[in-house]
Amino acid sequence: MRIAILAHERFPDDAKTAVGVLRYGDHDVVAVLDREHAGQRVHGHLPDVQDAPIVAGMDDVPDCDALLIGIAPIGGGFEQSWRPDVVAALERGCDVVSGLHYVLGDDEQFQRLAAEHGAEIRDIRRPPDDLTVAAGTAGEVDAHVVLTVGTDCSSGKMTASYELREAARERGIDAEVIPTGQTGIMISGWGIAIDRVISDFAAGATERLVEQAGDHDVLFVEGQGALVHPAYSGVTAAILHGAQPDSLVFCHVAGQQRVGGYESFELPDPAAYAELYESMAGPVSGATVDAGLLNTADFERNGADEQLDRYGQALGVPVTDPVRDGADAVLDAVLP
Amino acid sequence: MRIAILAHERFPDDAKTAVGVLRYGDHDVVAVLDREHAGQRVHGHLPDVQDAPIVAGMDDVPDCDALLIGIAPIGGGFEQSWRPDVVAALERGCDVVSGLHYVLGDDEQFQRLAAEHGAEIRDIRRPPDDLTVAAGTAGEVDAHVVLTVGTDCSSGKMTASYELREAARERGIDAEVIPTGQTGIMISGWGIAIDRVISDFAAGATERLVEQAGDHDVLFVEGQGALVHPAYSGVTAAILHGAQPDSLVFCHVAGQQRVGGYESFELPDPAAYAELYESMAGPVSGATVDAGLLNTADFERNGADEQLDRYGQALGVPVTDPVRDGADAVLDAVLP
């Protein structure tokens, strides 16, 4: 699929979804829309992802099948300055894919244009209508299920999932990621935003995803939130028990000591936090923390190595920084 | 408020909501509707709750302000055999209160009748539209917050909350229950069904309830689900961290060893389970398990005492069966 990614005025630093799709997606990205950086190329900013031209708007985008909204302003609203690009995409018959809270499919103009030009609007945050409570059966899939968990929301769980998949695929293993949040869904083209599911059905939605992909040999389930987060622990627990993992990968940002955005709350130290995940997983699926992934982006190489050493000693399992060093070093520890 | 309670063919054994309202509610119950038991009285079945006549339908109900749907069939559907009673109530100008999944307010006939006769239809499972993520501030209320938690879904958490409130009020303490499920909402006339809130907002909804009632001296928050339940742990965790309790009351059904409806999952033993709740509560609010409530309904007096002894030794805190013996014996342990 050939796609264009809208990231006006935010590429690359505030465009997590756009960057995720460029880095991990299977799509052929024909252009990134950012009117502030028009005329440049993706590689000028990010040399290690798929390259593409940066253009000012849809008029400069070559043939493509879909326009992805690759940025998410705080609050998840739709900025009216994006409207001409969405309109132009629909008029060309391009699908439009969005993870915003604002439902593009409910917008009258977009609805009409999509119908006229045979284009589809996909609001990927909207969960399926037919979800139910978990049956407690995810553990019965043949696949080996690995769940990424962490000490906070942005602790690297999504990145870990895709880096682990890449490392596994390089060894010829049939591995897949289970996307549970909007960026993962954009990258993989399927999944459910578990945080938008009513809480009674959150474990059931996770179970459904695992069972849908159960014919792969290894599944890396993207975790969400954190187990003692003041606001999001419910999402985390639902995924932990809904997915019934065999193995946990524990993610942390080196040096972080407080909950992001909730600074009055201290993070438990990583070793105690990892144990808590095991205690919670135990009675349902018996998963243990078998590897640690550490984001050391704030450190130079020497400092990073020191952080990794300390992290590995605290957890007592193999560790790596997947972005800096790849995930292969911990893969054996999480495979059956 | 004078109310009638609809419980056709299910009173009292399959009418948890009706019985809860009769036992703990402040309303004046003028009749229970059960066509199978018409002509009898509530006290013929349940001598220890508010008495009322049992009647065949709304035609036999004296003046009243509201009709409550006091039963919830599996699936939460509306049975068409109840329609004449709902219609008759609305035609009399009576409000209708329902906790069913089926939204009575969306039913065209009910909608029209309510408008014609100035009656209100209240679908209490429907959460407010303006919920948000938790700010992490519930711990700042002046009230002392006690959360009831347990080993399974029907482990007595709602009963515990109301029995503890009663014991506290008998001592002259300004105590209130925070209802988080449909029966509690029916009894108290306010609250939010947390299991129907999207998982991102479940802790935030709990926080809002605690803050709304924060001017009472003691709050007993009704917990939901269980922390290692294969389907509902997300709801439990969201309430645990959203409410930021000072104290936990741990509920269990004597002798139960497996998760109800999920028999392939063993319950952790009560002492380990209570510790897990403390480990999960610790980093956010530091609450400890300060009392144990045990449902010993399956035992004779001697057996019950033996169960209570064993439970108290395992938990190392005061314990009681609140239905058999009242909650006063553990009240000191959970108050500040």
Interface residues (C-beta under 8 A of the other chain):
Chain A: V133 A134 A135 G136 I194 D195 R196 V197 I198 S199 D200 A202 A203 G204 L227 V228 H229 P230 A231 Y232 S233 G234 V235 T236 A237 A238 L240 H241 G242 Q244 V259 Y262 S264 F265 E266 L267 P268 L276 S279 M280 G282 P283 V284
Chain B: V133 A134 A135 G136 I194 D195 R196 V197 I198 S199 D200 A202 A203 G204 L227 V228 H229 P230 A231 Y232 S233 G234 V235 T236 A237 A238 L240 H241 G242 Q244 Y262 S264 F265 E266 L267 P268 L276 S279 M280 G282 P283 V284
